[in-house]
């Protein structure tokens, strides 16, 4: 009886083990996917908690399994930029861009070039990002900042005006008003600040309306 029980346990173990591995002894896709999902969780949590070494290890492990994972390269680039390891960050973003061309990678490269004072390269990266995705106000604001550094006031204002058109928020309107002031267009700045006051009033009114308790119908 004991012999049969041991045989059953051994057979169950063999069955479980062979389900986890393929014929070559490698992990099956389902198990590998679960492992990668867990690594993504570790990387995300570690980035939020500023545990950069732990996040880096998780992302590098993902890339050892899937060396063409553009998202992992992007996250690794963000991690390195937070640590001011700008050359490594740029390399990661450029690899991500080569694997999966998208506006976010180009925008991230532009931000690092801007941070390191390489304004011509930053402008080129932002222009390429805008060609791919031009409906996000933040991209136009970033491009405007670079153009101001390059002394191109006309391009700067045009980009900021486009940002306000896309997203007439308090922040975008304030940035444009300040830019008008810096370029000697005080009247336009004043008009925008009046508009800004209206936006603020509307925001406050909407906020109060949300907080207003509803009457209970009996």
JOGI-V311815 format. One record per residue. N is the residue number from 1. RES is the residue in one letter. PHI is phi in whole degrees, -180 to 180 (999 if undefined). OMEGA is omega in whole degrees, 0 to 359 (* if undefined). D_CENTER is the distance of its C-alpha to the mean C-alpha in Angstrom with 1 decimal. Layout:
# JOGI-V311815
n = [N:N]
res = [RES:RES]
phi = [PHI:PHI]
omega = [OMEGA:OMEGA]
d_center = [D_CENTER:D_CENTER]
This chain:
# JOGI-V311815
n = [1:2:3:4:5:6:7:8:9:10:11:12:13:14:15:16:17:18:19:20:21:22:23:24:25:26:27:28:29:30:31:32:33:34:35:36:37:38:39:40:41:42:43:44:45:46:47:48:49:50:51:52:53:54:55:56:57:58:59:60:61:62:63:64:65:66:67:68:69:70:71:72:73:74:75:76:77:78:79:80:81:82:83:84:85:86:87:88:89:90:91:92:93:94:95:96:97:98:99:100:101:102:103:104:105:106:107:108:109:110:111:112:113:114:115:116:117:118:119:120:121:122:123:124:125:126:127:128:129:130:131:132:133:134:135:136:137:138:139:140:141:142:143:144:145:146:147:148:149:150:151:152:153:154:155:156:157:158:159:160:161:162:163:164:165:166:167:168:169:170:171:172:173:174:175:176:177:178:179:180:181:182:183:184:185:186:187:188:189:190:191:192:193:194:195:196:197:198:199:200:201:202:203:204:205:206:207:208:209:210:211:212:213:214:215:216:217:218]
res = [X:X:X:X:X:X:X:X:X:X:X:X:X:X:X:X:X:X:X:X:X:X:X:X:X:X:X:X:X:X:X:X:X:X:X:X:X:X:X:X:X:X:X:X:X:X:X:X:X:X:X:X:X:X:X:X:X:X:X:X:X:X:X:X:X:X:X:X:X:X:X:X:X:X:X:X:X:X:X:X:X:X:X:X:X:X:X:X:X:X:X:X:X:X:X:X:X:X:X:X:X:X:X:X:X:X:X:X:X:X:X:X:X:X:X:X:X:X:X:X:X:X:X:X:X:X:X:X:X:X:X:X:X:X:X:X:X:X:X:X:X:X:X:X:X:X:X:X:X:X:X:X:X:X:X:X:X:X:X:X:X:X:X:X:X:X:X:X:X:X:X:X:X:X:X:X:X:X:X:X:X:X:X:X:X:X:X:X:X:X:X:X:X:X:X:X:X:X:X:X:X:X:X:X:X:X:X:X:X:X:X:X:X:X:X:X:X:X]
phi = [999:-62:-64:-66:-65:-63:-63:-66:-63:-64:-64:-65:-65:-62:-63:-63:-66:-70:-73:-88:-125:-91:-66:-92:87:-94:-64:-72:-52:-64:-69:-63:-63:-64:-65:-67:-58:-66:-65:-63:-61:-63:-62:-64:-63:-68:-64:-63:-89:61:-95:-67:-64:-65:-63:-61:-61:-64:-68:-66:-66:-59:-71:-69:-82:-132:-72:-110:-84:-64:-63:-64:-64:-62:-64:-65:-63:-63:-60:-66:-67:-64:-92:63:-90:-66:-63:-65:-63:-60:-60:-65:-65:-69:-65:-59:-65:-69:-81:-146:-58:-154:-67:-64:-62:-63:-63:-63:-62:-60:-63:-71:-61:-64:-61:-97:78:-96:-70:-64:-67:-63:-60:-64:-64:-66:-62:-66:-65:-68:-64:-87:-153:-109:-103:-115:-59:-60:-68:-69:-66:-63:-64:-63:-62:-67:-63:-65:-62:-84:83:-99:-62:-63:-67:-60:-65:-61:-68:-67:-64:-66:-63:-66:-62:-74:-146:-76:-89:-58:-65:-66:-67:-62:-62:-67:-60:-62:-67:-61:-60:-67:-101:77:-115:-63:-63:-64:-63:-65:-60:-67:-70:-66:-63:-63:-63:-65:-64:-64:-63:-64:-65:-63:-62:-65:-64:-66:-64:-67:-78:-64:-69:-78:-77:-88:-85:-90]
omega = [180:180:179:179:178:179:179:179:180:180:179:179:179:180:180:183:181:176:182:183:174:184:180:181:179:178:177:183:182:180:179:180:179:179:180:177:179:178:177:178:180:180:181:180:182:176:179:182:180:174:192:180:179:178:180:180:180:181:178:176:176:182:175:179:183:188:179:181:184:180:179:177:178:180:179:176:178:179:181:179:177:179:181:173:193:180:178:180:180:180:180:180:180:176:179:181:180:180:183:183:178:185:183:179:180:179:179:176:179:180:181:176:177:181:183:175:179:192:178:179:178:180:180:180:179:179:179:178:181:177:181:185:188:185:178:185:183:179:179:179:179:179:179:180:178:181:176:178:180:178:181:184:182:179:179:182:180:180:179:177:177:179:179:177:181:185:183:181:178:183:183:179:178:180:180:179:178:179:176:178:183:180:175:180:187:182:178:178:180:178:180:181:173:177:179:177:178:179:181:179:179:180:179:180:179:180:179:180:179:182:182:181:179:176:179:179:181:*]
d_center = [61.9:59.7:59.5:58.2:55.6:54.3:54.2:52.2:49.6:49.4:48.9:46.1:44.3:44.7:43.4:40.3:39.6:40.1:37.7:34.9:35.7:36.5:39.7:38.3:37.3:33.5:31.3:31.2:28.0:27.9:28.2:25.7:23.1:23.8:23.4:20.0:18.9:20.2:18.4:15.0:16.2:17.3:14.2:12.1:15.1:15.7:12.4:13.0:16.6:16.0:18.0:16.5:19.5:19.4:15.7:16.6:19.6:18.0:15.5:18.5:20.7:18.5:18.7:22.4:22.8:20.5:20.3:18.6:15.5:12.8:10.0:11.9:12.0:8.3:8.1:11.4:10.3:8.0:11.1:13.5:12.1:12.5:16.0:16.6:17.4:16.2:18.3:17.0:13.4:14.4:16.4:13.7:11.4:14.8:15.8:12.8:13.6:17.2:16.8:14.6:14.5:11.6:10.4:6.7:8.5:11.1:9.3:8.0:11.6:13.0:11.6:13.3:16.3:16.6:16.5:19.2:21.3:21.1:21.0:22.4:19.9:17.0:18.8:19.2:15.5:14.7:17.7:16.7:13.3:15.5:18.0:15.7:14.0:16.0:15.8:12.9:14.6:11.9:12.2:15.9:16.0:14.2:16.7:19.5:19.0:19.5:22.5:24.0:23.9:25.6:28.2:27.4:28.0:28.6:25.2:23.5:25.3:24.9:21.0:21.2:23.7:21.5:18.7:21.4:22.7:19.4:18.7:21.9:20.6:22.3:19.7:19.6:23.4:24.0:22.1:24.2:27.3:26.9:26.4:29.6:31.4:30.5:31.8:35.0:34.5:35.4:36.7:33.4:31.6:34.2:33.8:30.1:30.7:33.2:30.7:28.3:31.1:31.5:27.8:28.1:31.3:30.0:27.1:29.6:32.0:29.4:28.5:32.2:32.8:30.2:32.0:35.4:37.0:38.4:42.2:43.5:45.8:48.9]
